[in-house]
Amino acid sequence: MRVWINKLNARLHHFMAVPAILLFGLFFLYPLTQGVGIALTDSNGITTPNFVGLQNFIDFFKDDRARNDVLITIYFALGSAPLLNLFGLMYALFLDRKLAGRGFVRAVVYLPAVISPLIMGYIWYFILQPERGYLAHVLEGLGLGFLDVNWLGESSSALIVLVVVNVWQYVGMTMIIYLAGLQGISADFYEAARIDGAGKWASLRYVTLPLLYPSIKINVVTNIIGSLSVFEIIVALTDGGPGYATESLSIYILRMLYGSFTGYSTAVALILFVIILIPVVLFLRITRKSEYEL
């Protein structure tokens, strides 16, 4: 009887994984397989679809607008994800110290992250409006009215503004994860490094950063996914304009869907999924090798 109970307990963890596997299959694998099926048709969401094979994917790579949206999405991610991690880590290192009012500062930095990006985008839209926006009045009051330009109306500056606003909103979320990692590092490591003669920069490089690897992995992966799938902040601030200068792939997918190109938009969604998956997998493989070296 005892042997049977021991075998049951040894296999219990397999049964505990069943609900998670079922949910994963229901909400990920099943929609993914359905999406692949729709992407291979000329579905418009109304009439009976016909099988077209890989034609939707071929049409995507022939579309100049689609290729431009891929570049815009990648440019946004290359600007947003590194800055989120850099400033999030800097905030975390600064606010991990015993400072007066650090709890209030943490709350202020984190607060924008809990606000809807669509609402935050509209707030910044009214702030940045030329001549009548809040920033225009502030610059005029400071005698710097010549700096009041149409930041969102110029293709050369619109994408930069989007990156800055996105970093400003979500840097608090990145900071919180880094703070959790920093507070999990024992002071004994720093004491040992101090005894060995390590200064602040050496301790940061050889103690803090290696022990922050779990937090770094979480932040980098989530920021890559969030940056490459950006949608709301662009809709609120520029709606993809001027022209298509700031149109991301997510917005392109929605517009194709509303244009009754359901099969085509699903194919583009699968392409975006692959675009997101590639840097995430590469980063996880690189960090795994680094962990082994540690």
C-alpha positions as CSV (number, residue, x, y, z in Angstrom):
1,M,0.0,0.0,0.0
2,R,2.8,2.4,0.9
3,V,4.6,1.6,-2.3
4,W,1.5,2.4,-4.3
5,I,1.1,5.7,-2.4
6,N,4.7,6.7,-3.1
7,K,4.2,6.0,-6.8
8,L,1.1,8.1,-6.8
9,N,2.8,11.0,-5.2
10,A,5.7,10.7,-7.6
11,R,3.4,11.1,-10.5
12,L,1.1,13.6,-9.0
13,H,3.0,16.6,-10.6
14,H,2.1,15.2,-14.0
15,F,-1.6,15.5,-13.1
16,M,-1.1,18.9,-11.7
17,A,0.1,20.1,-15.1
18,V,-3.1,19.0,-16.9
19,P,-5.1,22.2,-16.2
20,A,-2.3,24.4,-17.5
21,I,-1.8,22.2,-20.6
22,L,-5.6,22.3,-21.3
23,L,-5.7,26.1,-21.0
24,F,-2.6,26.5,-23.1
25,G,-4.2,24.3,-25.8
26,L,-7.5,26.1,-25.6
27,F,-6.3,29.7,-25.7
28,F,-3.0,29.4,-27.7
29,L,-2.7,26.2,-29.8
30,Y,-6.3,26.1,-31.0
31,P,-6.5,29.8,-32.0
32,L,-3.0,29.4,-33.6
33,T,-4.1,26.5,-35.8
34,Q,-7.3,28.2,-36.7
35,G,-5.3,31.3,-37.7
36,V,-3.0,29.3,-39.9
37,G,-6.0,27.8,-41.6
38,I,-7.6,31.2,-42.2
39,A,-4.3,32.7,-43.4
40,L,-4.2,30.2,-46.2
41,T,-7.6,31.4,-47.6
42,D,-9.0,34.5,-49.2
43,S,-11.5,34.9,-46.3
44,N,-13.2,38.3,-46.0
45,G,-15.3,37.4,-43.0
46,I,-18.5,37.3,-45.0
47,T,-18.5,35.0,-47.9
48,T,-17.3,31.4,-48.1
49,P,-13.4,31.4,-48.2
50,N,-11.4,29.8,-50.9
51,F,-8.0,28.1,-50.4
52,V,-5.2,30.3,-51.8
53,G,-2.1,28.6,-50.2
54,L,0.8,31.0,-49.5
55,Q,-0.6,33.8,-51.7
56,N,-1.4,36.1,-48.7
57,F,2.2,35.8,-47.5
58,I,3.6,36.5,-51.0
59,D,1.3,39.6,-51.3
60,F,2.6,40.8,-48.0
61,F,6.3,40.8,-49.1
62,K,5.3,42.5,-52.3
63,D,3.5,45.4,-50.5
64,D,5.7,48.4,-50.0
65,R,3.5,49.7,-47.3
66,A,3.7,46.4,-45.4
67,R,7.5,46.3,-45.7
68,N,7.7,49.9,-44.4
69,D,5.5,49.0,-41.4
70,V,7.9,46.2,-40.6
71,L,10.8,48.7,-40.5
72,I,8.7,51.2,-38.4
73,T,7.9,48.4,-35.9
74,I,11.5,47.3,-35.7
75,Y,12.8,50.9,-35.3
76,F,10.3,51.5,-32.5
77,A,11.4,48.4,-30.7
78,L,15.1,49.2,-31.1
79,G,14.5,52.6,-29.5
80,S,12.0,51.6,-26.9
81,A,13.2,48.2,-25.4
82,P,16.8,49.2,-24.7
83,L,15.8,52.6,-23.2
84,L,13.1,50.9,-21.0
85,N,15.7,48.6,-19.6
86,L,18.4,51.2,-19.2
87,F,16.3,53.8,-17.4
88,G,14.3,51.1,-15.5
89,L,17.6,49.8,-14.1
90,M,18.9,53.3,-13.3
91,Y,15.7,54.2,-11.4
92,A,15.9,50.9,-9.5
93,L,19.5,51.3,-8.5
94,F,18.8,54.9,-7.3
95,L,15.5,54.1,-5.5
96,D,16.9,50.9,-3.9
97,R,18.9,53.1,-1.5
98,K,17.5,54.4,1.8
99,L,16.3,57.8,0.7
100,A,13.6,60.1,2.2
101,G,10.4,59.8,0.2
102,R,11.6,57.0,-2.0
103,G,8.2,55.3,-1.7
104,F,6.5,58.3,-3.0
105,V,9.0,58.6,-5.9
106,R,8.5,54.9,-6.8
107,A,4.7,55.4,-6.9
108,V,5.1,58.5,-9.1
109,V,7.4,56.7,-11.5
110,Y,5.1,53.6,-11.6
111,L,1.8,55.4,-11.8
112,P,1.7,56.0,-15.6
113,A,2.1,52.3,-16.2
114,V,-1.4,51.6,-14.7
115,I,-3.1,54.1,-16.9
116,S,-4.5,52.9,-20.3
117,P,-1.9,53.6,-23.1
118,L,-4.8,54.9,-25.2
119,I,-5.7,57.5,-22.5
120,M,-2.1,58.4,-21.9
121,G,-1.6,58.8,-25.7
122,Y,-4.5,61.3,-25.9
123,I,-3.1,63.2,-22.9
124,W,0.2,63.6,-24.6
125,Y,-1.6,64.5,-27.9
126,F,-3.2,67.5,-26.2
127,I,0.1,68.4,-24.5
128,L,2.1,68.4,-27.8
129,Q,-0.4,70.2,-30.0
130,P,1.4,73.1,-31.7
131,E,0.3,76.7,-30.7
132,R,-2.6,75.5,-28.4
133,G,-1.1,72.6,-26.4
134,Y,0.2,72.8,-22.9
135,L,3.8,72.5,-24.0
136,A,3.3,75.4,-26.4
137,H,2.0,77.7,-23.6
138,V,4.9,76.7,-21.3
139,L,7.5,77.4,-24.0
140,E,5.8,80.7,-24.9
141,G,5.9,81.7,-21.2
142,L,9.6,80.9,-21.0
143,G,10.3,82.9,-24.1
144,L,11.1,79.8,-26.1
145,G,8.2,79.9,-28.5
146,F,10.5,79.1,-31.4
147,L,10.8,75.6,-30.1
148,D,7.1,75.0,-30.5
149,V,6.9,72.8,-33.6
150,N,4.5,70.2,-34.8
151,W,6.3,67.2,-33.3
152,L,3.7,64.8,-34.3
153,G,3.2,66.2,-37.8
154,E,6.7,65.6,-39.0
155,S,7.9,62.1,-40.0
156,S,11.4,62.9,-38.7
157,S,10.2,63.5,-35.1
158,A,6.9,61.6,-34.7
159,L,8.5,58.2,-34.2
160,I,11.0,59.7,-31.7
161,V,8.1,61.2,-29.7
162,L,6.3,57.9,-29.7
163,V,9.4,56.1,-28.3
164,V,9.9,58.8,-25.6
165,V,6.2,58.6,-24.5
166,N,6.2,54.8,-24.4
167,V,9.4,54.8,-22.4
168,W,8.1,57.4,-20.0
169,Q,4.9,55.4,-19.4
170,Y,6.3,51.9,-18.9
171,V,9.7,52.6,-17.3
172,G,8.0,52.3,-13.9
173,M,7.0,48.7,-14.6
174,T,10.5,47.8,-15.6
175,M,11.8,49.6,-12.5
176,I,9.6,47.5,-10.2
177,I,10.9,44.2,-11.6
178,Y,14.5,45.4,-11.2
179,L,13.8,46.5,-7.7
180,A,12.4,43.1,-6.8
181,G,15.6,41.6,-8.1
182,L,17.8,44.0,-6.2
183,Q,16.0,43.3,-3.0
184,G,16.6,39.6,-3.4
185,I,20.4,40.1,-3.5
186,S,21.9,39.4,-0.1
187,A,24.1,42.1,1.4
188,D,26.7,39.4,2.1
189,F,27.7,39.4,-1.6
190,Y,28.5,43.1,-1.5
191,E,30.3,42.7,1.8
192,A,32.5,40.0,0.3
193,A,33.2,42.2,-2.8
194,R,34.1,45.1,-0.6
195,I,36.6,43.0,1.4
196,D,38.1,41.9,-1.9
197,G,38.7,45.5,-2.8
198,A,35.8,46.0,-5.3
199,G,34.5,49.5,-5.8
200,K,31.0,50.5,-6.7
201,W,31.4,49.9,-10.4
202,A,33.1,46.6,-9.9
203,S,30.3,45.5,-7.5
204,L,27.7,46.6,-10.1
205,R,29.4,44.7,-12.9
206,Y,30.5,41.5,-11.1
207,V,27.8,41.2,-8.4
208,T,24.6,43.2,-9.1
209,L,24.2,42.5,-12.9
210,P,24.9,38.8,-12.8
211,L,22.5,38.3,-9.9
212,L,19.9,40.4,-11.7
213,Y,19.8,38.0,-14.7
214,P,16.3,36.7,-13.9
215,S,14.9,40.2,-13.7
216,I,16.9,41.2,-16.9
217,K,15.4,38.3,-18.8
218,I,11.8,39.1,-17.7
219,N,12.2,42.8,-18.6
220,V,13.9,42.3,-21.9
221,V,11.5,39.7,-23.1
222,T,8.4,41.6,-22.1
223,N,9.7,44.9,-23.5
224,I,10.6,43.2,-26.8
225,I,7.1,41.7,-27.0
226,G,5.4,45.0,-26.0
227,S,7.5,47.2,-28.3
228,L,7.0,45.0,-31.4
229,S,3.3,44.7,-30.8
230,V,2.8,48.4,-30.1
231,F,-0.7,49.7,-31.0
232,E,-2.6,52.0,-28.6
233,I,0.0,54.8,-28.1
234,I,0.4,55.1,-31.9
235,V,-3.3,55.2,-32.5
236,A,-3.8,57.9,-29.9
237,L,-0.9,60.2,-30.9
238,T,-0.5,59.9,-34.7
239,D,-2.9,57.2,-35.9
240,G,0.0,55.9,-38.0
241,G,0.7,59.3,-39.6
242,P,1.8,61.5,-41.1
243,G,0.9,59.3,-44.0
244,Y,2.2,55.9,-43.0
245,A,5.4,57.2,-41.3
246,T,4.5,55.7,-37.9
247,E,2.1,52.9,-38.8
248,S,3.1,49.7,-37.0
249,L,2.3,46.2,-38.1
250,S,-0.4,45.9,-35.4
251,I,-2.3,48.9,-36.9
252,Y,-1.7,47.6,-40.4
253,I,-3.3,44.2,-39.4
254,L,-6.4,46.0,-37.9
255,R,-6.9,48.1,-41.0
256,M,-6.6,45.2,-43.3
257,L,-9.1,43.3,-41.1
258,Y,-11.6,46.2,-41.3
259,G,-11.0,46.3,-45.0
260,S,-12.5,42.8,-45.2
261,F,-9.1,41.2,-45.9
262,T,-9.5,38.7,-43.0
263,G,-7.3,36.0,-44.5
264,Y,-4.6,38.5,-45.4
265,S,-4.6,40.2,-42.0
266,T,-4.4,36.8,-40.3
267,A,-1.3,36.0,-42.4
268,V,0.3,39.3,-41.4
269,A,-0.5,38.5,-37.7
270,L,1.4,35.2,-38.1
271,I,4.3,37.1,-39.6
272,L,4.3,39.5,-36.7
273,F,4.2,36.5,-34.4
274,V,7.4,35.2,-36.0
275,I,9.0,38.6,-35.9
276,I,8.4,38.8,-32.2
277,L,9.4,35.2,-31.6
278,I,12.9,35.4,-33.3
279,P,14.5,38.0,-31.0
280,V,12.9,36.5,-27.9
281,V,14.3,33.0,-28.7
282,L,17.7,34.4,-29.6
283,F,17.9,36.4,-26.4
284,L,16.9,33.5,-24.2
285,R,19.5,31.2,-25.8
286,I,22.2,33.8,-25.4
287,T,21.3,34.4,-21.7
288,R,21.1,30.7,-21.1
289,K,24.7,30.3,-22.3
290,S,25.8,33.2,-20.1
291,E,24.1,31.6,-17.0
292,Y,26.1,28.4,-17.7
293,E,29.3,30.5,-17.8
294,L,28.5,32.0,-14.4
